[in-house]
Amino acid sequence: MTELVIAVLILLVVGPVILACYFGVAFARQARKAARLRSREPDEPPAR
């Protein structure tokens, strides 16, 4: 029984982290693509 509880806790902790990483990568890729289409310039890292 405790193994099941530990597995559920791990899923509750790790699941949102994986989803956040996935959506973050997808969003960054989409934003980069949109910026490239908008500016029509070669890729440059944004000046910080």
C-alpha positions as CSV (number, residue, x, y, z in Angstrom):
1,M,0.0,0.0,0.0
2,T,2.8,2.4,0.8
3,E,4.4,1.8,-2.5
4,L,1.2,2.9,-4.2
5,V,1.1,6.1,-2.2
6,I,4.7,6.9,-2.9
7,A,4.1,6.2,-6.7
8,V,1.1,8.6,-6.7
9,L,3.0,11.3,-4.8
10,I,5.9,11.0,-7.3
11,L,3.5,11.3,-10.2
12,L,1.8,14.3,-8.7
13,V,5.2,16.0,-8.2
14,V,6.9,15.0,-11.5
15,G,3.9,15.2,-13.8
16,P,3.4,19.0,-13.6
17,V,7.1,19.5,-13.9
18,I,7.3,17.5,-17.1
19,L,4.2,19.2,-18.5
20,A,5.7,22.7,-17.6
21,C,9.0,21.8,-19.4
22,Y,7.2,20.5,-22.4
23,F,4.9,23.5,-22.7
24,G,7.8,25.9,-22.1
25,V,9.8,24.3,-24.9
26,A,6.9,24.4,-27.3
27,F,6.0,28.0,-26.4
28,A,9.6,29.1,-26.8
29,R,9.8,27.4,-30.2
30,Q,6.5,28.9,-31.3
31,A,7.6,32.4,-30.2
32,R,10.9,32.1,-31.9
33,K,9.2,31.0,-35.1
34,A,6.8,33.9,-34.9
35,A,9.5,36.4,-34.2
36,R,11.5,35.1,-37.2
37,L,8.5,35.4,-39.5
38,R,7.8,38.9,-38.2
39,S,11.3,40.3,-38.5
40,R,12.5,38.3,-41.5
41,E,16.1,38.5,-40.1
42,P,18.7,35.8,-39.4
43,D,18.5,34.3,-36.0
44,E,20.1,36.3,-33.2
45,P,19.9,35.8,-29.5
46,P,17.9,38.7,-28.0
47,A,20.1,41.3,-26.4
48,R,19.7,41.2,-22.6
